[in-house]
Amino acid sequence: MYIPRAIATAAATLASGVLIPLYIDPVGGPDCSGWAPVLSSIAAHPSLPFWIIINPASGPGAHGSQAPVEYQQCIPILRASNVVVLGYVPTFEGVANKQSGVTQDIDTYAGWGAGFRPDGIFFDQVSGASGDFATYQGFTEHAAPLFNGGSGFIALNPGTAPEDTAYYGIADLLLTAENFFDEFSTSDLELGASTPPSKQAVVLTNGPSTPPTSLISQLITTDKLRAFYVTTDSQTNGANPYDNLPTDLASYIDAVQAAQ
């Protein structure tokens, strides 16, 4: 039976934090320069929670493989008491012929060496449909015991509010809005007792070059969402919006902390 875990990281004292899709090669030791802006921001904000999604190969790579060498070098440097490291797993909307691959990806991450194994799983391409709930319940129940001493962190990304609020009961965090910055409205969110903001995250792309302070205030100060991230990187014409970090990452993270 799935038992939801505490969402806060061990040392982070603030209620809201930053969910970063870090789909970028770390470039390897000793300084892991590809991740340097994130590493600096984590060190500068020890009370702010960070959820960092790693994604070596649209998942962990070949079934049963270990992490690429640069990830073996850099995940230990990424770790901090206010950081949860999540392994990316695509779920293909829960279609039946892909389900064994999802389980294999989970098991591959779980088989990584203890020094660079993720703390949990970020399930992408989640359907959120009522009819698929049992499938996702199975994925989460399989994954949670394999990480973080049996209390693996579970994040789901339906990209919008799930059709069935039962999804909130099988995850620690749901990405309930993933959209272009200019197309997002706070009215898109469903916030209530069965859809708690403390379990919701928003990720926006094609964002402005300076922190959107009014939106940060609404989502973090007023709505008290668990996590928010906006990037200047673009997904226009199908581009990958997470292959570069925001140009204003440091000031953005400063603004999220200041809003609390």
C-alpha positions in Angstrom: 0.0 0.0 0.0 1.3 3.4 -0.9 1.9 5.7 2.0 2.5 9.4 1.0 5.7 10.7 2.4 6.6 14.1 3.8 7.2 16.5 1.0 9.8 18.7 2.6 13.5 17.9 2.3 15.4 17.3 5.5 16.9 20.8 6.0 14.8 23.1 3.9 12.7 25.3 6.2 10.7 27.2 3.6 7.3 25.9 2.4 7.8 26.3 -1.3 10.7 25.7 -3.6 11.9 25.1 -7.2 11.4 22.1 -9.5 14.1 22.1 -12.1 14.1 19.8 -15.2 17.8 19.5 -15.4 18.0 17.8 -18.8 21.5 19.0 -19.4 24.8 17.1 -19.5 26.7 17.9 -16.3 30.0 17.8 -18.2 31.7 15.8 -15.5 34.1 16.5 -12.6 35.6 18.0 -10.8 33.4 21.1 -11.1 30.4 19.7 -13.2 30.4 22.9 -15.2 27.1 22.1 -17.0 25.3 22.2 -13.8 27.3 25.1 -12.2 24.4 27.7 -12.0 22.2 25.1 -10.3 24.9 24.1 -7.9 25.6 27.7 -7.0 21.9 28.4 -6.4 21.5 25.4 -4.1 24.5 26.5 -2.1 23.2 30.0 -1.8 19.7 29.0 -0.6 20.1 26.3 2.0 16.6 26.8 3.4 14.9 26.6 0.0 13.7 23.2 -1.3 14.9 22.0 -4.7 13.6 19.1 -6.7 16.0 18.3 -9.4 15.0 16.0 -12.3 17.9 14.3 -14.0 17.4 12.8 -17.5 20.5 11.1 -19.0 18.8 9.6 -22.1 15.0 10.2 -22.0 15.2 8.0 -19.0 18.1 6.2 -17.3 19.5 4.6 -20.4 19.6 0.9 -21.3 17.9 -1.5 -19.0 20.1 -2.6 -16.2 22.8 0.0 -17.0 24.7 2.2 -14.6 24.6 6.0 -14.8 26.9 7.6 -17.4 30.3 8.5 -15.9 29.6 12.2 -15.7 26.4 11.6 -13.8 28.2 9.3 -11.4 30.7 12.2 -10.8 28.1 15.0 -10.5 25.0 13.7 -8.8 27.0 13.4 -5.5 28.0 17.0 -5.9 24.3 18.0 -6.6 23.2 16.4 -3.4 22.4 18.6 -0.4 20.1 18.3 2.5 17.6 20.7 0.8 17.7 18.8 -2.5 15.6 15.8 -3.8 17.1 14.2 -6.9 14.5 12.6 -9.2 15.0 10.2 -12.1 13.0 11.0 -15.3 10.7 8.2 -16.6 8.4 8.7 -19.5 5.1 6.8 -19.2 3.6 7.4 -22.7 0.1 8.2 -21.3 0.0 4.7 -19.6 -0.5 2.8 -22.9 -0.3 -1.0 -22.3 2.5 -1.8 -24.6 4.9 0.6 -22.9 4.2 -0.3 -19.3 7.0 -2.9 -19.0 9.4 -0.3 -20.2 8.3 2.1 -17.5 9.0 -0.6 -14.8 12.4 -1.3 -16.4 13.3 2.3 -16.2 12.4 2.4 -12.5 14.4 -0.7 -11.8 17.4 0.7 -13.8 17.5 3.8 -11.6 17.1 1.7 -8.5 20.1 -0.4 -9.6 22.4 2.6 -9.8 25.2 2.8 -7.2 24.1 4.3 -3.8 26.3 7.4 -4.2 24.4 8.5 -7.3 21.1 6.8 -7.1 18.1 9.2 -7.3 15.9 9.8 -4.3 12.7 9.0 -6.3 11.1 9.1 -9.7 9.6 11.9 -11.9 6.9 10.2 -14.1 6.4 12.2 -17.2 3.6 12.0 -19.8 1.0 11.0 -17.2 -2.5 10.7 -18.6 -4.3 11.8 -15.5 -7.4 10.0 -16.7 -9.6 8.1 -14.3 -9.4 5.0 -16.4 -5.6 4.9 -16.1 -5.4 5.5 -12.3 -4.7 1.8 -11.5 -1.8 1.8 -13.9 -0.2 4.8 -12.3 -0.9 3.5 -8.8 1.0 0.3 -9.8 3.9 2.4 -11.1 4.1 4.4 -7.9 3.8 1.5 -5.6 6.6 -0.3 -7.4 8.9 2.7 -7.3 8.5 4.2 -3.8 10.1 1.3 -1.9 13.1 1.2 -4.1 14.6 4.6 -3.3 15.6 6.7 -0.3 15.6 3.8 2.2 12.1 2.7 1.2 10.5 6.2 1.1 11.2 7.2 -2.5 9.8 10.6 -3.6 7.1 10.3 -6.3 6.3 13.1 -8.7 3.7 12.8 -11.5 3.4 15.1 -14.6 0.0 15.2 -16.2 0.8 18.7 -17.3 -2.7 19.8 -16.2 -5.1 19.0 -13.4 -5.7 15.2 -13.4 -9.2 14.0 -14.2 -9.3 12.0 -11.0 -8.3 13.6 -7.7 -7.2 10.2 -6.5 -3.9 10.9 -8.2 -3.0 13.3 -5.4 -3.1 10.3 -3.0 -0.4 8.3 -4.9 2.2 11.1 -5.3 4.2 13.6 -3.3 4.1 16.2 -6.0 2.0 16.7 -9.2 3.0 19.0 -12.1 -0.5 20.4 -12.8 0.5 23.1 -15.2 3.3 22.8 -17.8 2.8 25.5 -20.4 4.1 28.5 -22.3 4.4 31.4 -20.0 2.1 33.7 -22.0 -0.6 31.0 -22.1 -0.7 30.2 -18.4 -3.4 31.6 -16.1 -3.6 31.0 -12.4 -7.3 30.2 -13.0 -6.0 27.0 -14.7 -5.2 25.6 -11.3 -7.6 23.6 -9.1 -6.8 24.4 -5.5 -8.8 22.8 -2.7 -9.0 20.2 0.0 -8.8 17.3 -2.4 -6.3 19.1 -4.7 -3.9 20.6 -2.2 -1.6 23.4 -3.4 1.1 21.8 -1.2 1.3 18.9 -3.7 1.2 21.0 -6.8 3.9 22.5 -9.1 3.9 24.8 -12.1 6.6 24.8 -14.9 6.5 27.5 -17.6 8.6 28.0 -20.7 9.3 30.9 -23.0 9.4 33.1 -20.0 10.5 36.7 -19.5 14.2 37.7 -19.1 13.5 39.0 -15.6 11.7 37.2 -12.7 7.9 37.5 -13.0 7.5 38.8 -9.5 3.7 39.3 -9.6 3.2 35.7 -10.7 5.7 34.4 -8.1 3.8 36.4 -5.4 0.5 34.9 -6.5 1.7 31.3 -6.7 4.1 31.2 -3.8 2.8 33.9 -1.3 -0.9 33.6 -1.9 -1.7 30.2 -3.4 1.2 28.5 -1.6 2.1 26.1 -4.3 4.8 23.6 -3.4 7.1 24.4 -6.4 7.4 26.8 -9.4 9.8 27.1 -12.2 9.9 29.4 -15.2 12.6 29.3 -17.9 13.6 31.6 -20.7 14.3 28.5 -22.8 11.8 27.9 -25.7 9.5 25.0 -26.7 8.4 26.9 -29.8 8.1 24.5 -32.8 8.7 21.5 -30.7 12.0 22.6 -29.3 13.3 21.2 -26.1 12.7 23.9 -23.4 14.9 22.2 -20.8 18.2 21.9 -22.7 19.4 25.2 -21.4 19.0 26.9 -18.0 17.2 30.2 -17.7 19.4 33.2 -18.3 18.1 34.7 -15.0 18.2 31.6 -12.8 19.9 33.2 -9.8 17.6 36.2 -9.7 14.6 33.9 -10.2 15.5 31.7 -7.3 16.2 34.8 -5.2 12.6 36.0 -6.0 11.0 32.6 -5.0 12.8 32.7 -1.7 11.9 36.4 -1.1 8.2 35.6 -1.7 8.0 33.5 1.5 
